Amino acid sequence: MREITVNNILNLIKQMRVECGFSQADAAKAANISTSFYGMIERGNRTLSVEQLIEIIKIFDCNFTDFLEMLEMSEKQ
């Protein structure tokens, strides 16, 4: 297994958002954060805490364990 990087996490968040048909504004509103902050998170311009990550992936109907499994699967491709 390769190393999990912040960039890989952010790419998966964006992929999940796009697959769910959410705009950044939709995702930000659902996660109760500002649209600009959400955009900065996806671009890697802001630090994302584990708590914020969990709140964001919840809006895509995903739990942390499933997210980590998806991340691991994406690393193998």
Biopython code that builds the backbone (N, CA, C, O; Angstrom):
import numpy as np
from Bio.PDB.StructureBuilder import StructureBuilder

atoms = [
    (1, "MET", "N", (0.848, -1.184, 0.000)),
    (1, "MET", "CA", (0.000, 0.000, 0.000)),
    (1, "MET", "C", (0.887, 1.240, 0.000)),
    (1, "MET", "O", (1.857, 1.337, 0.752)),
    (2, "ARG", "N", (0.525, 2.183, -0.867)),
    (2, "ARG", "CA", (1.262, 3.436, -0.905)),
    (2, "ARG", "C", (0.829, 4.326, 0.244)),
    (2, "ARG", "O", (-0.183, 4.079, 0.901)),
    (3, "GLU", "N", (1.608, 5.356, 0.469)),
    (3, "GLU", "CA", (1.328, 6.322, 1.519)),
    (3, "GLU", "C", (0.068, 7.125, 1.195)),
    (3, "GLU", "O", (-0.124, 7.557, 0.059)),
    (4, "ILE", "N", (-0.789, 7.322, 2.198)),
    (4, "ILE", "CA", (-1.963, 8.171, 2.043)),
    (4, "ILE", "C", (-1.515, 9.607, 2.234)),
    (4, "ILE", "O", (-0.903, 9.949, 3.246)),
    (5, "THR", "N", (-1.823, 10.439, 1.260)),
    (5, "THR", "CA", (-1.415, 11.836, 1.325)),
    (5, "THR", "C", (-2.636, 12.739, 1.467)),
    (5, "THR", "O", (-3.763, 12.338, 1.176)),
    (6, "VAL", "N", (-2.392, 13.942, 1.911)),
    (6, "VAL", "CA", (-3.465, 14.933, 2.013)),
    (6, "VAL", "C", (-4.081, 15.157, 0.646)),
    (6, "VAL", "O", (-5.300, 15.269, 0.520)),
    (7, "ASN", "N", (-3.251, 15.221, -0.369)),
    (7, "ASN", "CA", (-3.751, 15.431, -1.721)),
    (7, "ASN", "C", (-4.711, 14.322, -2.140)),
    (7, "ASN", "O", (-5.727, 14.596, -2.780)),
    (8, "ASN", "N", (-4.405, 13.078, -1.790)),
    (8, "ASN", "CA", (-5.281, 11.958, -2.122)),
    (8, "ASN", "C", (-6.623, 12.079, -1.393)),
    (8, "ASN", "O", (-7.673, 11.779, -1.961)),
    (9, "ILE", "N", (-6.581, 12.515, -0.146)),
    (9, "ILE", "CA", (-7.805, 12.710, 0.628)),
    (9, "ILE", "C", (-8.666, 13.791, -0.021)),
    (9, "ILE", "O", (-9.873, 13.616, -0.192)),
    (10, "LEU", "N", (-8.038, 14.907, -0.380)),
    (10, "LEU", "CA", (-8.781, 16.014, -0.977)),
    (10, "LEU", "C", (-9.348, 15.632, -2.339)),
    (10, "LEU", "O", (-10.462, 16.028, -2.682)),
    (11, "ASN", "N", (-8.593, 14.869, -3.112)),
    (11, "ASN", "CA", (-9.098, 14.407, -4.407)),
    (11, "ASN", "C", (-10.320, 13.514, -4.235)),
    (11, "ASN", "O", (-11.267, 13.603, -5.017)),
    (12, "LEU", "N", (-10.308, 12.657, -3.221)),
    (12, "LEU", "CA", (-11.445, 11.776, -2.980)),
    (12, "LEU", "C", (-12.657, 12.572, -2.515)),
    (12, "LEU", "O", (-13.781, 12.264, -2.911)),
    (13, "ILE", "N", (-12.454, 13.582, -1.690)),
    (13, "ILE", "CA", (-13.565, 14.438, -1.271)),
    (13, "ILE", "C", (-14.203, 15.091, -2.488)),
    (13, "ILE", "O", (-15.426, 15.102, -2.627)),
    (14, "LYS", "N", (-13.373, 15.631, -3.365)),
    (14, "LYS", "CA", (-13.898, 16.276, -4.566)),
    (14, "LYS", "C", (-14.623, 15.274, -5.444)),
    (14, "LYS", "O", (-15.702, 15.567, -5.958)),
    (15, "GLN", "N", (-14.051, 14.110, -5.619)),
    (15, "GLN", "CA", (-14.673, 13.058, -6.428)),
    (15, "GLN", "C", (-16.043, 12.690, -5.868)),
    (15, "GLN", "O", (-17.004, 12.547, -6.623)),
    (16, "MET", "N", (-16.137, 12.536, -4.557)),
    (16, "MET", "CA", (-17.410, 12.194, -3.930)),
    (16, "MET", "C", (-18.435, 13.309, -4.154)),
    (16, "MET", "O", (-19.599, 13.038, -4.446)),
    (17, "ARG", "N", (-18.000, 14.546, -4.017)),
    (17, "ARG", "CA", (-18.902, 15.684, -4.209)),
    (17, "ARG", "C", (-19.444, 15.702, -5.625)),
    (17, "ARG", "O", (-20.646, 15.869, -5.834)),
    (18, "VAL", "N", (-18.565, 15.532, -6.592)),
    (18, "VAL", "CA", (-18.970, 15.559, -7.999)),
    (18, "VAL", "C", (-19.918, 14.397, -8.300)),
    (18, "VAL", "O", (-20.935, 14.579, -8.969)),
    (19, "GLU", "N", (-19.584, 13.210, -7.806)),
    (19, "GLU", "CA", (-20.433, 12.038, -8.053)),
    (19, "GLU", "C", (-21.819, 12.192, -7.441)),
    (19, "GLU", "O", (-22.792, 11.636, -7.951)),
    (20, "CYS", "N", (-21.910, 12.946, -6.346)),
    (20, "CYS", "CA", (-23.213, 13.192, -5.703)),
    (20, "CYS", "C", (-23.965, 14.339, -6.378)),
    (20, "CYS", "O", (-25.119, 14.608, -6.043)),
    (21, "GLY", "N", (-23.318, 15.010, -7.322)),
    (21, "GLY", "CA", (-23.953, 16.104, -8.029)),
    (21, "GLY", "C", (-24.034, 17.391, -7.232)),
    (21, "GLY", "O", (-24.870, 18.249, -7.519)),
    (22, "PHE", "N", (-23.172, 17.535, -6.230)),
    (22, "PHE", "CA", (-23.153, 18.729, -5.392)),
    (22, "PHE", "C", (-22.185, 19.755, -5.963)),
    (22, "PHE", "O", (-21.115, 19.411, -6.466)),
    (23, "SER", "N", (-22.573, 21.004, -5.879)),
    (23, "SER", "CA", (-21.622, 22.085, -6.128)),
    (23, "SER", "C", (-20.821, 22.281, -4.841)),
    (23, "SER", "O", (-21.163, 21.717, -3.802)),
    (24, "GLN", "N", (-19.767, 23.073, -4.913)),
    (24, "GLN", "CA", (-19.041, 23.382, -3.678)),
    (24, "GLN", "C", (-19.957, 24.118, -2.708)),
    (24, "GLN", "O", (-19.880, 23.904, -1.498)),
    (25, "ALA", "N", (-20.821, 24.980, -3.229)),
    (25, "ALA", "CA", (-21.751, 25.720, -2.362)),
    (25, "ALA", "C", (-22.725, 24.769, -1.672)),
    (25, "ALA", "O", (-23.018, 24.932, -0.487)),
    (26, "ASP", "N", (-23.230, 23.770, -2.411)),
    (26, "ASP", "CA", (-24.131, 22.778, -1.816)),
    (26, "ASP", "C", (-23.439, 22.016, -0.687)),
    (26, "ASP", "O", (-23.992, 21.838, 0.398)),
    (27, "ALA", "N", (-22.222, 21.573, -0.969)),
    (27, "ALA", "CA", (-21.465, 20.809, 0.022)),
    (27, "ALA", "C", (-21.147, 21.656, 1.243)),
    (27, "ALA", "O", (-21.259, 21.192, 2.378)),
    (28, "ALA", "N", (-20.756, 22.885, 1.008)),
    (28, "ALA", "CA", (-20.424, 23.785, 2.118)),
    (28, "ALA", "C", (-21.635, 24.020, 3.004)),
    (28, "ALA", "O", (-21.535, 23.978, 4.230)),
    (29, "LYS", "N", (-22.769, 24.267, 2.387)),
    (29, "LYS", "CA", (-23.993, 24.504, 3.161)),
    (29, "LYS", "C", (-24.360, 23.278, 3.987)),
    (29, "LYS", "O", (-24.707, 23.398, 5.162)),
    (30, "ALA", "N", (-24.284, 22.099, 3.374)),
    (30, "ALA", "CA", (-24.614, 20.862, 4.082)),
    (30, "ALA", "C", (-23.646, 20.584, 5.232)),
    (30, "ALA", "O", (-24.040, 20.021, 6.253)),
    (31, "ALA", "N", (-22.376, 20.980, 5.067)),
    (31, "ALA", "CA", (-21.361, 20.765, 6.103)),
    (31, "ALA", "C", (-21.305, 21.915, 7.103)),
    (31, "ALA", "O", (-20.525, 21.890, 8.055)),
    (32, "ASN", "N", (-22.147, 22.928, 6.870)),
    (32, "ASN", "CA", (-22.229, 24.081, 7.772)),
    (32, "ASN", "C", (-20.910, 24.864, 7.841)),
    (32, "ASN", "O", (-20.475, 25.292, 8.909)),
    (33, "ILE", "N", (-20.292, 25.035, 6.667)),
    (33, "ILE", "CA", (-19.094, 25.866, 6.551)),
    (33, "ILE", "C", (-19.293, 26.808, 5.365)),
    (33, "ILE", "O", (-20.186, 26.596, 4.545)),
    (34, "SER", "N", (-18.475, 27.834, 5.275)),
    (34, "SER", "CA", (-18.626, 28.787, 4.177)),
    (34, "SER", "C", (-18.158, 28.163, 2.864)),
    (34, "SER", "O", (-17.311, 27.271, 2.841)),
    (35, "THR", "N", (-18.730, 28.654, 1.791)),
    (35, "THR", "CA", (-18.356, 28.173, 0.467)),
    (35, "THR", "C", (-16.880, 28.438, 0.183)),
    (35, "THR", "O", (-16.190, 27.593, -0.387)),
    (36, "SER", "N", (-16.405, 29.608, 0.579)),
    (36, "SER", "CA", (-14.998, 29.931, 0.318)),
    (36, "SER", "C", (-14.074, 28.988, 1.101)),
    (36, "SER", "O", (-13.054, 28.541, 0.576)),
    (37, "PHE", "N", (-14.429, 28.691, 2.341)),
    (37, "PHE", "CA", (-13.622, 27.767, 3.135)),
    (37, "PHE", "C", (-13.633, 26.377, 2.514)),
    (37, "PHE", "O", (-12.599, 25.713, 2.445)),
    (38, "TYR", "N", (-14.798, 25.941, 2.065)),
    (38, "TYR", "CA", (-14.886, 24.621, 1.434)),
    (38, "TYR", "C", (-14.007, 24.570, 0.188)),
    (38, "TYR", "O", (-13.288, 23.595, -0.030)),
    (39, "GLY", "N", (-14.066, 25.615, -0.622)),
    (39, "GLY", "CA", (-13.234, 25.667, -1.822)),
    (39, "GLY", "C", (-11.754, 25.615, -1.488)),
    (39, "GLY", "O", (-10.978, 24.936, -2.159)),
    (40, "MET", "N", (-11.372, 26.335, -0.451)),
    (40, "MET", "CA", (-9.963, 26.324, -0.033)),
    (40, "MET", "C", (-9.549, 24.937, 0.441)),
    (40, "MET", "O", (-8.412, 24.520, 0.221)),
    (41, "ILE", "N", (-10.459, 24.222, 1.089)),
    (41, "ILE", "CA", (-10.168, 22.855, 1.535)),
    (41, "ILE", "C", (-9.882, 21.981, 0.315)),
    (41, "ILE", "O", (-8.864, 21.290, 0.274)),
    (42, "GLU", "N", (-10.772, 22.005, -0.675)),
    (42, "GLU", "CA", (-10.589, 21.158, -1.860)),
    (42, "GLU", "C", (-9.306, 21.492, -2.614)),
    (42, "GLU", "O", (-8.675, 20.605, -3.190)),
    (43, "ARG", "N", (-8.920, 22.761, -2.613)),
    (43, "ARG", "CA", (-7.688, 23.160, -3.307)),
    (43, "ARG", "C", (-6.437, 22.914, -2.467)),
    (43, "ARG", "O", (-5.318, 23.068, -2.955)),
    (44, "GLY", "N", (-6.626, 22.535, -1.216)),
    (44, "GLY", "CA", (-5.487, 22.279, -0.346)),
    (44, "GLY", "C", (-4.895, 23.534, 0.256)),
    (44, "GLY", "O", (-3.765, 23.519, 0.743)),
    (45, "ASN", "N", (-5.658, 24.631, 0.227)),
    (45, "ASN", "CA", (-5.176, 25.895, 0.775)),
    (45, "ASN", "C", (-5.491, 26.075, 2.250)),
    (45, "ASN", "O", (-5.015, 27.026, 2.870)),
    (46, "ARG", "N", (-6.269, 25.194, 2.810)),
    (46, "ARG", "CA", (-6.623, 25.263, 4.227)),
    (46, "ARG", "C", (-6.425, 23.904, 4.859)),
    (46, "ARG", "O", (-6.613, 22.869, 4.220)),
    (47, "THR", "N", (-6.051, 23.921, 6.097)),
    (47, "THR", "CA", (-5.885, 22.688, 6.847)),
    (47, "THR", "C", (-7.256, 22.140, 7.211)),
    (47, "THR", "O", (-8.154, 22.891, 7.592)),
    (48, "LEU", "N", (-7.406, 20.854, 7.094)),
    (48, "LEU", "CA", (-8.662, 20.176, 7.381)),
    (48, "LEU", "C", (-8.454, 19.277, 8.590)),
    (48, "LEU", "O", (-7.605, 18.386, 8.572)),
    (49, "SER", "N", (-9.231, 19.514, 9.639)),
    (49, "SER", "CA", (-9.130, 18.654, 10.822)),
    (49, "SER", "C", (-9.870, 17.343, 10.563)),
    (49, "SER", "O", (-10.689, 17.253, 9.649)),
    (50, "VAL", "N", (-9.578, 16.349, 11.360)),
    (50, "VAL", "CA", (-10.274, 15.069, 11.235)),
    (50, "VAL", "C", (-11.769, 15.274, 11.471)),
    (50, "VAL", "O", (-12.594, 14.665, 10.790)),
    (51, "GLU", "N", (-12.112, 16.115, 12.416)),
    (51, "GLU", "CA", (-13.524, 16.382, 12.703)),
    (51, "GLU", "C", (-14.207, 17.001, 11.493)),
    (51, "GLU", "O", (-15.330, 16.624, 11.157)),
    (52, "GLN", "N", (-13.545, 17.947, 10.835)),
    (52, "GLN", "CA", (-14.123, 18.571, 9.643)),
    (52, "GLN", "C", (-14.245, 17.553, 8.511)),
    (52, "GLN", "O", (-15.234, 17.544, 7.778)),
    (53, "LEU", "N", (-13.243, 16.706, 8.376)),
    (53, "LEU", "CA", (-13.293, 15.663, 7.358)),
    (53, "LEU", "C", (-14.499, 14.762, 7.585)),
    (53, "LEU", "O", (-15.230, 14.448, 6.645)),
    (54, "ILE", "N", (-14.706, 14.352, 8.814)),
    (54, "ILE", "CA", (-15.840, 13.478, 9.133)),
    (54, "ILE", "C", (-17.159, 14.166, 8.814)),
    (54, "ILE", "O", (-18.064, 13.542, 8.259)),
    (55, "GLU", "N", (-17.278, 15.447, 9.158)),
    (55, "GLU", "CA", (-18.508, 16.191, 8.860)),
    (55, "GLU", "C", (-18.733, 16.298, 7.358)),
    (55, "GLU", "O", (-19.869, 16.196, 6.895)),
    (56, "ILE", "N", (-17.675, 16.501, 6.602)),
    (56, "ILE", "CA", (-17.811, 16.622, 5.150)),
    (56, "ILE", "C", (-18.214, 15.287, 4.536)),
    (56, "ILE", "O", (-19.124, 15.249, 3.707)),
    (57, "ILE", "N", (-17.566, 14.200, 4.917)),
    (57, "ILE", "CA", (-17.917, 12.923, 4.283)),
    (57, "ILE", "C", (-19.306, 12.449, 4.690)),
    (57, "ILE", "O", (-19.931, 11.680, 3.958)),
    (58, "LYS", "N", (-19.799, 12.892, 5.839)),
    (58, "LYS", "CA", (-21.169, 12.543, 6.244)),
    (58, "LYS", "C", (-22.190, 13.066, 5.241)),
    (58, "LYS", "O", (-23.203, 12.411, 4.996)),
    (59, "ILE", "N", (-21.940, 14.233, 4.662)),
    (59, "ILE", "CA", (-22.916, 14.797, 3.734)),
    (59, "ILE", "C", (-23.016, 13.971, 2.458)),
    (59, "ILE", "O", (-23.990, 14.095, 1.714)),
    (60, "PHE", "N", (-22.025, 13.134, 2.200)),
    (60, "PHE", "CA", (-22.043, 12.244, 1.046)),
    (60, "PHE", "C", (-22.515, 10.845, 1.448)),
    (60, "PHE", "O", (-22.321, 9.871, 0.720)),
    (61, "ASP", "N", (-23.142, 10.774, 2.630)),
    (61, "ASP", "CA", (-23.704, 9.522, 3.152)),
    (61, "ASP", "C", (-22.622, 8.449, 3.280)),
    (61, "ASP", "O", (-22.802, 7.304, 2.867)),
    (62, "CYS", "N", (-21.505, 8.852, 3.859)),
    (62, "CYS", "CA", (-20.345, 7.978, 4.008)),
    (62, "CYS", "C", (-19.824, 8.092, 5.440)),
    (62, "CYS", "O", (-19.824, 9.178, 6.020)),
    (63, "ASN", "N", (-19.386, 6.980, 6.002)),
    (63, "ASN", "CA", (-18.764, 7.051, 7.324)),
    (63, "ASN", "C", (-17.246, 6.994, 7.162)),
    (63, "ASN", "O", (-16.733, 6.706, 6.081)),
    (64, "PHE", "N", (-16.547, 7.271, 8.243)),
    (64, "PHE", "CA", (-15.094, 7.394, 8.190)),
    (64, "PHE", "C", (-14.427, 6.081, 7.776)),
    (64, "PHE", "O", (-13.464, 6.093, 7.009)),
    (65, "THR", "N", (-14.924, 4.966, 8.268)),
    (65, "THR", "CA", (-14.347, 3.665, 7.919)),
    (65, "THR", "C", (-14.479, 3.405, 6.418)),
    (65, "THR", "O", (-13.524, 2.983, 5.767)),
    (66, "ASP", "N", (-15.671, 3.662, 5.877)),
    (66, "ASP", "CA", (-15.873, 3.468, 4.445)),
    (66, "ASP", "C", (-14.997, 4.418, 3.633)),
    (66, "ASP", "O", (-14.460, 4.042, 2.591)),
    (67, "PHE", "N", (-14.858, 5.649, 4.119)),
    (67, "PHE", "CA", (-14.008, 6.617, 3.436)),
    (67, "PHE", "C", (-12.566, 6.111, 3.362)),
    (67, "PHE", "O", (-11.931, 6.184, 2.310)),
    (68, "LEU", "N", (-12.059, 5.601, 4.476)),
    (68, "LEU", "CA", (-10.687, 5.083, 4.488)),
    (68, "LEU", "C", (-10.539, 3.898, 3.543)),
    (68, "LEU", "O", (-9.510, 3.759, 2.883)),
    (69, "GLU", "N", (-11.554, 3.047, 3.472)),
    (69, "GLU", "CA", (-11.507, 1.913, 2.548)),
    (69, "GLU", "C", (-11.506, 2.402, 1.102)),
    (69, "GLU", "O", (-10.769, 1.874, 0.269)),
    (70, "MET", "N", (-12.324, 3.402, 0.802)),
    (70, "MET", "CA", (-12.351, 3.970, -0.541)),
    (70, "MET", "C", (-11.006, 4.600, -0.881)),
    (70, "MET", "O", (-10.520, 4.484, -2.006)),
    (71, "LEU", "N", (-10.419, 5.259, 0.092)),
    (71, "LEU", "CA", (-9.119, 5.889, -0.102)),
    (71, "LEU", "C", (-8.061, 4.834, -0.391)),
    (71, "LEU", "O", (-7.230, 5.004, -1.284)),
    (72, "GLU", "N", (-8.095, 3.763, 0.354)),
    (72, "GLU", "CA", (-7.146, 2.677, 0.135)),
    (72, "GLU", "C", (-7.331, 2.051, -1.246)),
    (72, "GLU", "O", (-6.353, 1.752, -1.932)),
    (73, "MET", "N", (-8.585, 1.852, -1.652)),
    (73, "MET", "CA", (-8.849, 1.295, -2.967)),
    (73, "MET", "C", (-8.355, 2.209, -4.079)),
    (73, "MET", "O", (-7.830, 1.738, -5.088)),
    (74, "SER", "N", (-8.524, 3.517, -3.897)),
    (74, "SER", "CA", (-8.059, 4.469, -4.905)),
    (74, "SER", "C", (-6.545, 4.491, -4.983)),
    (74, "SER", "O", (-5.977, 4.788, -6.034)),
    (75, "GLU", "N", (-5.894, 4.180, -3.885)),
    (75, "GLU", "CA", (-4.425, 4.142, -3.852)),
    (75, "GLU", "C", (-3.895, 2.955, -4.656)),
    (75, "GLU", "O", (-2.789, 3.018, -5.193)),
    (76, "LYS", "N", (-4.665, 1.885, -4.743)),
    (76, "LYS", "CA", (-4.214, 0.676, -5.434)),
    (76, "LYS", "C", (-4.352, 0.797, -6.938)),
    (76, "LYS", "O", (-3.769, 0.005, -7.679)),
    (77, "GLN", "N", (-5.107, 1.766, -7.396)),
    (77, "GLN", "CA", (-5.346, 1.904, -8.848)),
    (77, "GLN", "C", (-4.220, 2.650, -9.512)),
    (77, "GLN", "O", (-4.249, 2.860, -10.724)),
]
sb = StructureBuilder()
sb.init_structure("model")
sb.init_model(0)
sb.init_chain("A")
sb.init_seg("    ")
for serial, (resi, resn, name, xyz) in enumerate(atoms, 1):
    if name == "N":
        sb.init_residue(resn, " ", resi, " ")
    sb.init_atom(name, np.array(xyz, "f"), 0.0, 1.0, " ", f" {name:<3s}", serial, name[0])
structure = sb.get_structure()
